[in-house]
């Protein structure tokens, strides 16, 4: 598979944004908020959500949770493949003025796996339970923003992951509706 074109030019346009966003964590409250949101976005929040759906809604909750888990599995495979293919260094690896405020889960930046999963999970969960939008939309947006603020991703990593997660969720919803795997 051929290597993608050099990301140098687009990265230089995002550099200032990364520096300004990263400086937010020098204050205790923003750091705590974004570090907590990022940690929850590692999976803890999503696993808890799946458990709550099953506990509160029985078989329908189980069906929704299995849909979330299947979508998450595909998202994980896609994200890992894209990371290996693009091999984009993280902002904190390219500029010592940008601090990685939390330890990254892997070496590369593109795309943001946290954002990809947050968007895909949120879209699928809201399709099953529209009332969850008030919680999931701000949470997914906070996860995406946290990745830039914490020095782990460029804005383009997050934007691309948002698009990928949205398309993946839409394809997942289409497949479930087409195959007729339950109410949506």
Phi, psi and omega per residue, in radians:
X1 nan 2.254 -3.120
X2 -1.193 2.655 3.121
X3 -1.318 2.584 3.103
X4 -1.240 2.840 3.099
X5 -1.102 2.768 -3.113
X6 -1.056 2.323 -3.134
X7 -1.510 0.153 -3.001
X8 -0.990 -0.832 -3.058
X9 -1.142 -0.911 3.108
X10 -1.051 -0.583 -3.128
X11 -1.150 -0.637 -3.133
X12 -1.145 -0.538 3.110
X13 -1.228 -0.505 -3.098
X14 -1.571 -0.198 -3.009
X15 -0.985 -0.816 -3.135
X16 -1.077 -0.687 3.097
X17 -1.073 -0.761 -3.136
X18 -1.080 -0.767 -3.132
X19 -1.090 -0.809 -3.121
X20 -1.150 -0.790 -3.129
X21 -1.108 -0.733 -3.099
X22 -1.115 -0.544 -3.137
X23 -1.143 -0.365 3.117
X24 -1.019 -0.589 -3.067
X25 -1.298 -0.103 3.058
X26 -1.184 -0.302 3.064
X27 -1.703 2.487 -3.002
X28 -1.080 -0.847 -3.058
X29 -1.108 -0.859 3.079
X30 -1.062 -0.701 3.118
X31 -1.036 -0.855 -3.124
X32 -1.053 -0.755 -3.133
X33 -1.079 -0.935 -3.058
X34 -1.212 -0.620 3.091
X35 -1.157 -0.691 3.125
X36 -1.172 -0.806 3.130
X37 -1.063 -0.761 3.140
X38 -1.092 -0.744 3.133
X39 -1.122 -0.749 3.090
X40 -1.093 -0.628 3.122
X41 -1.228 -0.185 3.062
X42 -1.099 -0.343 -3.133
X43 2.542 -0.461 -3.068
X44 -0.933 -0.861 -3.111
X45 -1.064 -0.762 -3.057
X46 -1.235 -0.689 3.093
X47 -1.139 -0.722 3.097
X48 -1.089 -0.732 3.118
X49 -1.048 -0.783 3.127
X50 -1.057 -0.751 3.113
X51 -1.107 -0.732 3.123
X52 -1.138 -0.709 3.126
X53 -1.062 -0.760 3.124
X54 -1.143 -0.782 -3.103
X55 -1.121 -0.668 -3.061
X56 -1.580 -0.423 -3.024
X57 -2.244 0.261 3.004
X58 0.952 -2.233 -3.063
X59 -1.100 -0.690 3.089
X60 -1.131 -0.680 3.078
X61 -1.140 -0.666 3.085
X62 -1.137 -0.756 3.120
X63 -1.047 -0.803 3.112
X64 -1.110 -0.723 -3.134
X65 -1.148 -0.697 3.075
X66 -1.125 -0.655 3.077
X67 -1.102 -0.767 3.093
X68 -1.076 -0.789 -3.116
X69 -1.104 -0.747 3.131
X70 -1.136 -0.739 3.107
X71 -1.115 -0.723 3.112
X72 -1.107 -0.650 3.117
X73 -1.128 -0.786 3.101
X74 -1.123 -0.713 3.112
X75 -1.054 -0.716 3.134
X76 -1.101 -0.796 3.118
X77 -1.073 -0.788 -3.132
X78 -1.119 -0.808 -3.116
X79 -1.073 -0.776 -3.138
X80 -1.120 -0.692 3.119
X81 -1.141 -0.763 3.125
X82 -1.122 -0.694 3.116
X83 -1.067 -0.782 3.140
X84 -1.146 -0.607 -3.086
X85 -1.330 -0.783 -3.057
X86 -1.446 -0.673 3.103
X87 0.903 0.680 3.126
X88 -1.326 2.196 3.118
X89 -1.139 2.606 3.092
X90 -1.226 2.694 3.132
X91 -0.968 -0.709 -3.123
X92 -1.181 -0.369 3.091
X93 -1.460 -0.402 -3.110
X94 -1.600 -0.434 -3.069
X95 -2.474 2.047 -3.087
X96 -1.192 -0.234 3.075
X97 -1.341 -0.304 3.096
X98 -1.664 2.087 -3.075
X99 -1.710 2.355 2.973
X100 -1.441 1.824 -3.037
X101 -1.307 -0.308 3.016
X102 -2.344 2.776 -3.122
X103 -1.255 2.281 3.082
X104 -1.232 2.680 -3.141
X105 -1.409 -0.345 3.092
X106 -2.649 -3.083 -2.988
X107 -1.441 -0.519 -2.938
X108 -1.880 2.861 -2.948
X109 -1.745 -0.643 -2.975
X110 -1.818 2.252 -0.154
X111 -1.541 3.069 3.067
X112 -1.335 1.951 3.125
X113 -1.165 -0.640 3.099
X114 -1.037 -0.803 -3.109
X115 -1.194 -0.786 3.140
X116 -0.968 -0.834 3.135
X117 -1.181 -0.740 -3.125
X118 -1.053 -0.747 -3.141
X119 -1.211 -0.851 -3.120
X120 -1.054 -0.826 3.132
X121 -1.096 -0.745 -3.110
X122 -1.117 -0.785 -3.130
X123 -1.085 -0.800 -3.134
X124 -1.154 -0.796 -3.123
X125 -1.100 -0.722 -3.140
X126 -1.208 -0.524 3.061
X127 -1.127 -0.634 3.108
X128 -1.392 -0.688 -3.054
X129 -2.357 1.442 -3.072
X130 -0.942 -0.527 -3.131
X131 -1.158 -0.275 3.117
X132 -1.322 -0.152 -3.103
X133 -0.996 -0.655 -3.123
X134 -1.051 -0.503 3.127
X135 -1.623 -0.802 -2.972
X136 -1.327 -0.625 -3.136
X137 -1.114 -0.890 3.094
X138 -1.125 -0.608 3.132
X139 -1.139 -0.828 3.139
X140 -1.078 -0.707 3.103
X141 -1.118 -0.699 3.111
X142 -1.149 -0.692 3.081
X143 -1.054 -0.828 -3.129
X144 -1.052 -0.846 -3.140
X145 -1.113 -0.655 -3.125
X146 -1.033 -0.588 -3.069
X147 -1.178 -0.584 3.080
X148 -1.368 -0.816 -3.101
X149 -1.049 -0.667 -3.119
X150 -1.371 0.009 3.068
X151 1.422 0.288 -3.046
X152 -1.732 -0.359 -3.077
X153 -2.511 2.710 2.971
X154 -1.464 2.726 3.052
X155 -0.957 -0.636 -3.139
X156 -1.178 -0.511 3.050
X157 -1.092 -0.731 -3.104
X158 -1.269 -0.752 3.130
X159 -1.121 -0.759 3.115
X160 -1.105 -0.745 3.131
X161 -1.114 -0.615 3.087
X162 -1.088 -0.790 3.111
X163 -1.134 -0.791 -3.140
X164 -1.098 -0.791 3.128
X165 -1.098 -0.684 3.107
X166 -1.145 -0.771 3.127
X167 -1.148 -0.754 3.124
X168 -1.064 -0.781 3.123
X169 -1.110 -0.749 3.124
X170 -1.084 -0.740 3.108
X171 -1.122 -0.699 3.118
X172 -1.107 -0.778 3.117
X173 -1.124 -0.723 3.115
X174 -1.071 -0.796 -3.126
X175 -1.079 -0.785 -3.139
X176 -1.113 -0.710 3.121
X177 -1.199 -0.695 -3.106
X178 -1.208 -0.734 -3.135
X179 -1.354 -0.328 3.116
X180 1.278 0.830 -3.061
X181 -1.524 0.239 3.108
X182 2.452 3.056 -3.106
X183 -1.269 2.471 3.006
X184 -2.534 nan nan
